[in-house]
Amino acid sequence: MAKCLRAANDLVRLLDLSDETRESEGRMTFPIAGHVRFDDIAFAYPSRPDVPVLKGVSFEVQPGETVGIVGCVPLLPSSSSSASSSSSRTSFS
């Protein structure tokens, strides 16, 4: 019975929440002042430490800029080194 009362209370609280949000604007504001600088970044996932995802990446982000790093990996393994390339794209807004 206690679980039912708690669930009902949670439901009432959920229904009372305001549906007026600004999340759809896609704005994320963090308390960061100044610029952020990344120098010679290297990264590999723990499950595949021998496969670098990032290697020697350096960039700066100025206040108000938004940066997205997007990578591309081949879907099929290839023995040809020319077929296994990767790319990245940085966007500023």
SULCOR-V39582 format. One record per residue. N is the residue number from 0. PSI is psi as a letter, one per 40 degrees, with the letter a starting at -180 (none if undefined). D_CENTER is the distance of its C-alpha to the mean C-alpha in Angstrom with 2 decimals. Layout:
BEGIN
N|PSI|D_CENTER / N|PSI|D_CENTER
END
This chain:
BEGIN
0|d|41.80 / 1|d|39.61 / 2|d|36.48 / 3|d|37.57 / 4|d|38.12 / 5|d|34.74 / 6|d|33.02 / 7|d|35.14 / 8|d|34.28 / 9|d|30.52 / 10|d|31.04 / 11|d|33.06 / 12|d|30.45 / 13|d|27.78 / 14|d|30.19 / 15|e|30.92 / 16|i|27.35 / 17|i|27.11 / 18|e|25.52 / 19|h|25.13 / 20|i|21.48 / 21|e|19.52 / 22|d|16.18 / 23|e|16.93 / 24|e|17.06 / 25|e|13.30 / 26|h|13.96 / 27|h|12.06 / 28|h|14.47 / 29|i|14.16 / 30|g|17.41 / 31|h|16.98 / 32|i|20.12 / 33|a|20.75 / 34|i|18.68 / 35|h|16.17 / 36|h|17.22 / 37|h|15.91 / 38|h|18.91 / 39|f|19.35 / 40|h|16.10 / 41|i|16.47 / 42|i|14.34 / 43|i|15.42 / 44|i|14.60 / 45|d|17.35 / 46|e|18.80 / 47|g|19.48 / 48|e|20.06 / 49|e|22.36 / 50|g|19.83 / 51|h|17.81 / 52|d|14.43 / 53|i|14.51 / 54|h|17.96 / 55|f|19.36 / 56|h|16.51 / 57|h|17.47 / 58|i|16.61 / 59|i|17.06 / 60|h|15.43 / 61|i|18.20 / 62|h|18.38 / 63|e|17.38 / 64|i|15.27 / 65|h|11.80 / 66|h|10.25 / 67|h|8.12 / 68|h|8.70 / 69|h|9.73 / 70|i|12.07 / 71|h|15.06 / 72|i|17.11 / 73|i|20.60 / 74|d|21.12 / 75|h|24.61 / 76|i|25.77 / 77|i|28.21 / 78|e|30.83 / 79|h|30.73 / 80|d|28.64 / 81|d|28.50 / 82|e|26.85 / 83|g|23.98 / 84|i|22.16 / 85|i|18.55 / 86|i|17.15 / 87|i|14.34 / 88|h|14.00 / 89|h|13.18 / 90|i|13.61 / 91|i|15.04 / 92|none|16.10
END
